[in-house]
Amino acid sequence: MQFNNIIFNYIFYYIISEKQLRTWIESQRTRYGKLTAAKSGQGAVKLTERDTWICSSWSFLDSSVVGGTHRKEANETAAP
């Protein structure tokens, strides 16, 4: 499975703690979500080599990544 290879390579090359690994996975997932989010009125964006790697390596998340509300929007709706 591709995901296991990503994690194994990361752990193999870097001696890291579980917390560091969790943070890395969450940040990669967040970055993937931001890269694949549809942006209104924006033309084609040129991806960096790193962004291209993230898109190809984390593409299995397509069915599970769902956009959320922005913090500012959530705070405005929660105010009395």
N, C-alpha and C positions, 0 to 999 in steps of 0.2 A: 504494500500500500504506500502511496506517495507520501502521505502525512507522516508515517512512521520513519521514512527515510529522511525527511526534513528534520525531525526531532533527533534522530540518531546522529546525523551529521553535526548538528549543533552541539549536542552533548559530547560527542567524540572529540571535537576540536577545541571545546572550551569546557573547563571544569567549572560547573555552575551549580548553584543550589536549586532546590525545587521552586522557591519563590522567584528566583531570577528567571527560570525556565517559564513559569506561569506568566510572568510579566512580559517576556519576549513573545510568547504565543498570543497573548491578548493584544499586544501592540501590533503584531503582524496582522491579526484578524481585523483590527480597527483600520489599519492602513489599507487592507484589501477592500474593506467596505467603502472607504472614502474614494479609492481609485475607481471602483466600479459603479458608484452612485451616479445617477443621471443628473446632470446639471443643466438647468434651463438657460437657453440663450448662449451657451458656450460652444464654440466650435471644437474641432478635434484637438486634443491636447497631446503634445509629444511627451511620451513617457521616458523616464530615465532608464538606464540598464537595471537598476535596483527595482524600480516600479514594475518593469516588465517581468522580472524574476518573481516578484510577489504575485502578480496577476497569474502567471503560469503555475506557480507552486501551490497557491491557495485557491485555485479555481474550483476545487471540490466543495467549497463553502457556498457556492451560488445558491443552492436551495435553502440554506439556513441563515444567511445574512439578511437581516431585515432592518430597514432604516428606522431610526427612533426620532423622537422629538428633540429639538435643540433645547438646551437649558434655559435660554432666554424666553423661548416660547412657553415652556412649561411653567416658568415663574410668573409670566404675565397672566396665564389662565388660572393659576392658583391664588392670586391676590384677590382679597375681598373687595 
